Amino acid sequence: MAGEKLKINRIPSGEVRAPASKSVGHRALICAALAGGEKALGGIKNLGVSEDITATRLALAALLDKDGNLTDGPGGEIDCGESGSTLRFLLPLAGLDGRERIFTGRGRLMQRPLDIYKEVFESHGGLFRQEDDRVIVCGPLSPGRYELPGDVSSQFISGLLFALPLLDGESEIVLTSQLESADYVNLTVDVMETFGVRVDVPFDSPDEAFRIPGNQRYRPVKYTVEGDWSQAAVFLCAGALGAPVSVGGLDPGSMQGDMRILRILKSMGADADVRIPMLRKRDATVRALAPREGLRGVNVDVRDIPDLVPPLAALACFASGETRFTNAGRLRLKESDRIEALVTELGKLGADLRAEGDDIIIKGRKYVDGGEADARGDHRIAMAVAVCSVRCTSPVYLTGAEHVAKSYPAFWDDFLRAENTTMEEGLT
């Protein structure tokens, strides 16, 4: 598929299984590797095979020995692929001892902000140097007070949370501004606690300080990675546009922040049918239903749910009135500038979008034309184009469709499977 244009002229139907949550998978992999290396990793089930998860697997293998201890020396570069989670989660772990380590990446990875770690390392006894295509770090980091802003990627906070319990004294993380994407941090704490490591959050509020006792150890457990709500959102948005599709393998009690897709769809007039098996309560099947009177535009603050913006932006192209997504600035720092990419690529299909600073404003139409679009090297832009195609009056031709492998390699198999209806059949 690489280098070719994918023709999208069918809509999803039937039931698809949500892929394993990438967010949960990264966290479980790291905790298991620290709990005992290869043997403990065998207890992780349903990891999935996305490029980002593979990047974390390989980076952990380069950083840790088979027993879960830091390797003796650099041992070559630690390649993080294009995974921001891999890089930001593992950098603090590499600072646990006094040996220099080199991290590399591809695509826009090394252009994404890392300055916070430079201050963290240098103020706690370590070295942090960023060059054009690599980052060099060396510890050992010392326990104590770590101050950092909360209104940047939560991955910095999670990275420190993984490492600080292994130091020989108590530490605390104090946020100097309001925490964004709190759900991701809560997810980190939850997975860590499953693997036997405690983090104290006063009054259950991460807005104050995280206190992390030192001299802790991760312990191996059997752990099954749940389904991914951010990927399920793509099919749920397609369902809200009339595609007869449902998504299985989801935990209705999940801590994933992207489960908010259900609340947002309801605010736009769609409804969700959630079926929970009696004996497998974490394996629900969810279907979004298109409203008879049509979708309506809404205002949504997306500060804490950036991964939902691409499919929701595509959905909003068909909601009456105007939809505004506010506080979307962090989307500019992803695999692409997602604000610009959404406005341009969905616009090529005939949708009416514009950007105002860090906001995205969309005026809905009943249908749009179709035509050619480019994924911009970004898996989530490719999936947004797929959602938009459900209401296109002619086929969509997508360049860069292969980039879905970063998070969901089987995406096109699920979206374009042979028994699916055509767009015309599915919407009549």
Secondary structure, DSSP 8 states (H G I E B T S, - for coil): -TTSEEEE-B---EEEE--B-HHHHHHHHHHHHHHHTHHHHTTEE-----HHHHHHHHHHHHHB-TTS-B-SS--S-EE-TT-HHHHHHHHHHHTSSS--EEEE--TTGGGS--HHHHHHHHHTT-EEEE-SSEEEEE----SSEEEE-SSS-THHHHHHHHHGGGSSS-EEEEESS--SSHHHHHHHHHHHHHTT---B-GGG-TTTEEEE-SS-------EE--B-HHHHHHHHHHHHTT--EEEEEE-TT---GGGGHHHHHHHTT-EEEEE--SS-TT-EEEEEE--TT--B--EEE-TT-GGGHHHHHHHHTTSBSEEEEES-GGGGGSSS-HHHHHHHHHHHTT-EEEEETTEEEEE--S-B--EEEE-TT-HHHHHHHHHHHTTBSS-EEEETGGGGGGT-TTHHHHHS-TT--BHHHHT-
